[in-house]
Amino acid sequence: MHELSISNAIATVALDHAGERDVRSVQVRVGVLRQIVPESLTFCWEVVSRQPRLVGSTLEIEQVPGVVECSDCGARSTLTEYVLRCLACGSGLVKVLSGEEFLVTSIDVASADPPSAGVTSGGTPKDRMPVGTERKEG
């Protein structure tokens, strides 16, 4: 079950980006061709998220369908099986357009503001941090 090592990697990314704040949720985009079972990944997240700053956090998974483009007939097909073939003509000469993604898209963190500042426990949109960007406080 490689989902446990994947969950650990997601946790590392989330904690690195959250700084000293608690993580509330992590959003990931996973292509179906990655052969990651969403239910297994969610189960492993429940184990991994028992560590400090992750307790109570959720993992939200967006699955991306596998889409191929045929080099022979030019058709685009959304795969219904894990067979890389054109659904229109049956050719195996296809280019994968989507379905291989694996990306942490954003992380929701607890507010750094003290509770007396009027921040609700649900957080605010400013607490969602797209991965790879930094939010400037000002």
ZISULQUI-V843267 format. One record per backbone hydrogen bond with DSSP energy under -1.0 kcal/mol. NH is the residue of the N-H (numbers start at 1). CO is the residue of the C=O. Records with the same first field share a line. If there is no record, write none. Layout:
# ZISULQUI-V843267
NH: CO ; CO
This chain:
# ZISULQUI-V843267
6: 2
7: 3
8: 4
9: 5
10: 6
11: 7
12: 8
13: 9
14: 10
15: 11
16: 12
17: 13
18: 14
21: 18
23: 53
24: 108
25: 108
26: 58
27: 106
28: 60
29: 103
30: 62
31: 101
32: 64
33: 99
34: 31
35: 32
41: 37
42: 38
43: 39
44: 40
45: 41
46: 42
47: 43
48: 44
49: 45
50: 47
51: 48
54: 51
57: 54
58: 24
60: 26
62: 28
64: 30
67: 98
68: 77
69: 95
70: 75
71: 93
77: 68
79: 66
85: 83
86: 91
90: 86
94: 92
95: 69
97: 67
98: 67
103: 29
105: 27
106: 27
107: 129
108: 25
109: 127
110: 22
117: 114
118: 115
123: 120
127: 124
128: 125
129: 107
131: 105
133: 130
